Amino acid sequence: MLPVRRLAIGLSAFVALAGQGCAKRPPGAGSAPSSLNSPNSQHWASAGKVVGRKSGELLVGVSVAVGASISVTDADGRFAVPAGNGPYDVILMSADRSLISVYLGIVRRDPVLAHLEPEQPRPRAHHAELRGKLSGAPGQPLAGEVVQVGFFSERGRAQDVVRLSSETASAEFGPLLVSWDGPDVLSGQFLALQTVQRGPALSATFAHSAVTLNDGAKVKLDVPMTPAPIEHRPPDFVPDVLEEPSPTVLHRYHVVGGGSFHGVNSFRRGTGYDSPDLSAVGATLCVDVFVSNPYLDSAIRRCAPPAESLAALTLHAAPVLLEPKRGAVAQAGMSFSWSPVPDASYALELVPERGPSDMAPSIVIYTSRPHAVWPDLQTLGVRFPKPLNTYRVTVRASGPHKTLDDALAPRGAGIAMPTIAWKATSNDLDIPVRPPLGPEEARCDYLNGDGTIRCSSGIPGSIEPSAEWYALTAINNVIRNYPEFAAATGLHCVKDCASARAFVEAMAKYREAHPGFDSDQPLGPRPPLPPLPHIERR
């Protein structure tokens, strides 16, 4: 009888038992990257603006590079850079160099450029509080339901909900904590919305007021709620997709200045619905349809849908990454390509597993072509990421856009909601950043199916008849990621039971002498998705 192999927890990743304004160029910067279009004359993109990709708020202090010229966005998110006469490329860079956006082949001189935002927003220069009282409409007290409240402005916004347990003539809200950059006075609007569904009947009340906030102010606002007109709309027609039999449908009201309120989400296939008409206060009804699962990540939005005719909301197929192939290693100038999608522009996203930093930034490349290369950013003081890391690669198609400029229009993707907007994102691909392979590692062919090997069948008749398995992919990743370990142990390729057992023994000894040497080991590439389960196919 074979003994059950017992291993230290630290080795469980490798062994599995069956059943488990113009500014100076940043330091080190020189001329423009040779792979990007440089301007050939002085033609100013004087109306350019940078906004947050998720928030839509104006971004201050972002470096904007066009050729050898660099500008830094001002309090209004604006920049001015010589852009030449023809198409030009733009690089956006956060102050800490951890977030990079690259736009290829822009023609328009007034682009609105979306840029990545940090997970932890930086402190704003100005702050104010807004609180007050909402009064029910005459003869229509506030119902025992949620009231959505918010302050909206391009520079800053704040939202909250007031939860009422019973009918009441009035209710307090706030404080709404508003922060912003730029001038110490901020103008915007306050909105409140309550919708009440009683059986088939829908009623809604809203409040609206212009508000001016000064830095440090605590503003008290008392506003009456007003009945909102109700309009009946035809069904939202959402065709089935193979990857998800019931796509999610949400209704939202998008507000001038950014932000949104939840609408009435009583979607039933083939039935119409009632919704408040808030167009008088600049709030636009939008219908969002989306599917997000490992097989399809696709969404479409229709704003101001017609009230008298049925509108189809068809989800688009996502692009398919063609290059690089699974198993490729990240390198400077690496080429990427994907299947084209009609009427689309693209965003190629390169996201480090360990989170963005100046040594391994998150990079998004915007282009109208179905291919791009890993940009050379050394002239901006950003070097190619150093080992060890893993970059997750996806490409998102969005439209309808005839050119990239359509996505960057002042009333395009950056600020306001177009009538129709859709996006679809490819499956992701993990690309490791690791040291160059030695000759033996490069010749090593250890893959046998799923990259695992069974070296014993377990103990016959045992209560837990565990088999001895080794994860060859994980084992060889350690050898490839830590050449000093490979040199010290003489292990350069593990592809059978004897070398796998030798690796486990050598790993235990090496860890004892060099504790934590592999603490920065990235998770590594994930296996490809299995075929779509038959049960989901329709």
N, C-alpha and C positions, 0 to 999 in steps of 0.2 A: 504494500500500500504506500502510495506517495504521501509525504507529509504536506499539510496545508501551509503554503508560503505566507508568512506574516511579515509585513513591511512597515517601516516608519510612515507616519501620516505624510511626511514631507515628500514621499515618493509617489503618492497616490495619483499625481498627474500623469505618471508614466506607466504605472501598473494598475490594471483594473481586475478585480475579482468578480466573476460572473454573479450577477444579481445586484451593482453600484452606479486866410490872407497869405501871400507868397512868403514862404519861410525858407530858412536854410535847410539844405539837404541833411538828413540825419548822419551822425558820425559814421564814417566808412563808406558813405555813398559817393558814387562817381557819376559816370554817364548813364544814359538810359539802357535798360536791358536790350540786347541786340535782337531778341526774338519778338519784340513788340514794335508796332508802328510808331515812328517818331515824327513829330510835326516838321514840315518843311518851310513854314513861314509863320509870321505872327498873326494868328486869327484867334480871337478870344472866345472861350466858352464861358461868357460872363454871367449867364443865368443858371449855371450848374448848381445842383443842390444835392445833399446827401441825407438820407433818412434811414432809420432803423428798419431792417428787413422784416422783423416781426411787429414792432410797435408802430412803425410809420412815423415816429417822432423825429424832428430835426436833430441831427447829430453834430455836436460841437467838438472841435479839436481833432478831426480826422485828417490825416495827411492825404493829399490828392496829387499823384504824380502823373504828368504827361511828358514823355521824353525826359529831358534833363531838368524840367521845371517842376517845382513842388509848391502847392498852396495848402493852407490849413483852413478847414471850414470855420466860419465865424459863428456868432450867436444865432444867426438865422439858418445855419447849416449850409451856407453858400460858399462857393469857391470861384476863383477866376484864374485860369491857366491858359497860356498860348497853346492852341490845339491844331495849328496848321490849316491847310485848305481842304485836304481830303480826309478819309477815314483816319481815326486816331484811336489809340488804346489808353486806358486809364487804369491806374492802380490805386486802390484805397487801402490805407494802413492805419490801424489803431495806434494810439500813442505808445503802447507797450509792445508793439510789433507782433502781437499774438493773433490778430485777426486781419486777413488779407482778402480783398475782393479785386478781381481783375476783369475789366470789360474790354472786349476785343472788337475793333472795327466799328466804333461809334461814328456817326456822321453828324447828327444834330448838335447844335451849339447850346441847347438849354436842357441837358439831360437831368433827370431825377434818378440818382443812383442809390440803390438799396445796399446797405452794408451790414455785416454781421455785428451783433451786439453781445457784450459780455454777459455771462449768466448772472453775475452780481453787478448791477448797475453802479456806476461811480456816483459819488455824492454830487448833488446839484447845488448851484450857487444860491438859489432863492427858494423860500418856503412860505406857505400860507395855509390857513385853515378855513374851511367853509362848512358851516353848519346852519341849521334852521328848522323851520316847521312847514309841513305840508298840510293844507286844509282841503277837505273833501269838497267836491262840487256841490252847489245848492241842491238839496234834496237827494244827494248821492254820497253818503259817507264813504270813507275809505273801507274797503272790504278786509276781512281777515285773511289777506293774502300777501304775497311779497310785493314790495314796491321797489323798482330799480331806480337808482339815482346816480348822477355822475356830472362831473365838470369836464368839459372837452375843449381842448386847444391844441394847436400844432406843436407847441413847445412843452406842454405838460398836461396830464389828465389824471383823474382819480375817479373810481367807481365803487359803489357799495350797494347793498340791499337792505331794506328795512322790512323786518318780518313782523307782521301783525297777527295776533292770535284771535282777534275778534274785530267786529265793526267799530270804527271810531271816527269822530268828527275831524280829528287832526292827529298828526304823528310827527315826532322829532326825527331828524336825520343828521348824520355826521358824527364826528368831524370827518370831512374829506380832506386828506392831507395832500396838497398839491406842491410839487417841486418842479423847478425849471431853471434853465440857463438863459443868458442874454440879458436884456433890459430888466430892471427890477420891478416893472409893471407888466402884468400879464392879463390880456383880454381873452375872454372865452364865453362859453354858454353853459348854463345849468339846465339839465333835463331830468325829468322824472316820468316813469311810466308804470301803470298798473293795469294788468289785463285780468279779467275775471270770466271764467267759463262756468255757466250754470246750465247744464244739460246742453242742448244745441245752441243756446244763446250766448253770444260773446259781448261783453261790454269792456270799455277801456277808458281810462282818464290819464291825462298827462299834464305836466307843468313845464314851463319854459321861461328862462330869464337870462338876459345878458348880464355878465358879471365881470368886474375888473378887480384883480387882486394885486396888492402891493406886497413887497417882500416883508415878511414878518407879521402880516395882517391876520386878524381873526375876524372873518366876515360872517355876519348873521343875516340869513335870508329867509323871509317868509313868503311862500308862494301858494296860490290856490291851484288846485287841480281842475282841469277842464275836460268835459267829455270829448272823446276823440271819435271822428266819423269812422264807421265800420264799412268795409267793402267786401263783397263776396268774390272769391277768386276760383278759377277752374282748377282741376286737379294738377298736381305736379307730376308730369309723365316721366317716370324713371325706368328705362329699359333694364332688364336683367343683365347681369354679367356672370360668366362662368365661375369666377373666383368668389362670388358672394351673392347668395340668392336674394338678400334684402339689404341693399345699400342704405346707409344712414341719411336721413333728410332733416335738416335744421333750418329754421327761419330766424333771421337776424335783421335788426335795423342798424345800418351803418350811419354814423353821425359825422357831420362836417367837422373837420379837425381831428378825426380819428376816433377809434373806439366804437363800441357797438352795444346794443341791448338785445336780449333774447326776445324772439318773437313767439308766436303761437305755434307750438310744435305738435299738432294733432294730426300728423300725416297718416292718412289711410289710402292705400293704393286705389286709385280710381274715383276718389271722392273729392269734392271741392271743400273750401274752408273759408272762414271769415278771418279778417285781420284788420287791425287799426290802420288808418291812413295818417301817417305822420309827416307827409311831404311838406306841410306848412311850416314845420320847424327844421327842415333840412335833413330829416332822417329818412333814409332810403331802405325799403324792404329788399332783402337779398335772400335767395334760397340756395342753401349749400347742400350738395349731395357728395358723399364720399365713401370710399371703401379703403380700409387700411388693414392689411393682413400680410403675411409673408409672401403671398402670391400676387397681390395687386395693391398698389398704393396710388390711388387716383381720386381726384376731386374736381368738381365743377361748380361754379357759382353763377347764378343769374340774378342781376339786380334790376329793380323796377320791372318785374315780370308783367306782361299784359294782363289786365283784369278781365278781359273779355274773350281771350282765346287760350287754348291749351299750349303750353311750351314744353318741348322735349328737353330733358337734361341728360345727355348721353356721356357716360364716362369714357375717357380716352385710354387706349392702350399705352403702356409705358415704353420708353426706349430700352433697348437691350445692349448692355455693354459688350463690345466685341473685342476690344484690346484695352489693357493687357489681359492675358489669359490667367486663370486661377493658378496660383503658385509663383507668379512673377514677384520679383523683389523691387522695391522702390529705388529709383535712381533719378538723378538730375536729367531733365529733358525727356523723361519718359512720355511716350505717346499714348493717348487715349482716343478711342473711337467708339461709336455707338450707332445703332440703327436710326435712320432719320424718321422724324414724325412730321406729317404735313402741318404747315402753318404754325410752326413752333420756334421759339428760341430756347436756349438750353443753359442750365447751370450745372457745371461739373463741380462736385463738392469733394474735398479731400479733408477728412476730419481725423485728427490723431486720437488714438485710443485713450491716451493718458490725459487728455484735455489740452487745450491750446496754450502755448507759451511762445516766448521769443525764439526758443530753440526748435520748436515744432509747432508752427502756426496752423490754424485752420485756414483753408484756402478755398475760395469759390471763384470759378472762372465762368464768366457769362459770354456766350457767343451765339451766333446764328448758324454756325456750321456744326456738323456732327463729328467733330474731332477737335482736339486741343493737345497741348503738351504741358508737362509740369513746368511752371514758369521759373526762370532764373531771376531771383530777387536779390542777388548779392550786392548790386549797386545801391540798394536801399538799406543795406546793413543786415539783411536777412539771409542767412546761409541755409543750405539744404539740410533737412533734419538729420541729426546724428543718431546712430543706433543707441539703445534698442527702442523700437516703437512699432506700432502697427497703424496704418492709415486705412480708414474705411472710405471707400469710394462709391459714390452714387452719381447718377446724372438725372436731372429733373427737366422734363420738357414742359413748357407753359405756352399758352396762346389764348386767342388766335393772334399771332404776330407774323407779319410778312418779313420783317427785319427786326434786329435787336432794338433799333430805334423806336419801334412801336411800343416796346415794353418800358422804354425810358421817357415817354412823353410826360409833360407836366400833369396830364390827367390820365396817366397810365398806371402801371403797377406800383409806382412809388407813392402816390397820394390818394387818389380817389378810386372808387370801385367802377371798373368798366361794366357795360351791360352784361357781357359774357366774359368769364375768365375761367380757364381750366389749367390743371397741372397733373402730371403723372410722373412718378419716380421709379427708376429702375431698381431691381434687386441690388443689394450692396456687394462689394467685393473687397476683401481684406488684403492689403499689400504690406508685407513686413518691411521695416527699415532695419537692416542688420549688417554686420561686417561682411566684406568680400569673402567668398568661399575659398577654402584651400582646394588643391587639386583632388585630394581623396574625397572630400565632402562633395565636390562638384560631380564626381563620377558615381556617387552613391545612389543606387536605385533601390529604395527600401519599400516603396508602395506596393502593397498587395491587396487590392480591393479598397477597404476602408482604412488602411494604414494600421491595423492591429494584427497581432499574431497570438495564437493559443499554443501554450507549451506544455500543458498537462490537462487531463480531463477531470481532475478532482478526485476525491476519495469515494470509491464505490460504497454505497450503503450508508454514507454519512448523513447526518441530519441536514447539514449544509454542504452539499456536494459542489464546492466552489472549484472553478477551473482557474488555471494560471494564464492570465492574459497580459500582453504588453502593448502599450500604445506607441508604435514605432514613430509616428509623426511627432509626438511630443518629445520622445527621446532624442531624435535627430535634430529637432529644433534647438535643444540645449547645446548639442555639439556644434551646430552652426552659429548659434548666437554667442557662444562663449569660447572663442578659439583658444584661450589660455587653459580652459578645462580640457579641451581635446588634446592639446599639446602635452599637458601634465599626465593625462591618463593613457595616452596612446590610442584613444578611441576616436575614430573618424567616420565610421559608418556602422550602424546597427541595423541588421536586417534578418537576424535569425535568433533562435532561442539562446544559443551559447553567448553571443555578443550582447543580447539583452540582459542576461543574468550578470555578465561582466560589468555592464553599465550600472546596474543597481548597486553592486558591490563598490565600484569605483566612486559612484555618486555619494554614497554614504561616507566614505573616507574623505573625499574632497570637501564635502560640506562641513565635516568636523574640523578640518584644517582651515577652511575659508567660510565661516558661517555667513549666511546671507548673500553669498556671491551672486545668486540668481534672483534676488528680490525684485529686480526690475524686469523680470521676464515678462514680455507681453503675452496676451492670451493667444495670439496667433490666428491664422486664417480659420474661418469656420467652414464646415463642409457645405457643399451645395445643397439646395433644397431638394427633397424627394419630389416625385411627380405629384401633381395636384390630386388629392384623394378623390376616388371615384364618386363618393357620396355627394361631393359638391358640384359635380358636373350635371348640367341640365340640358 
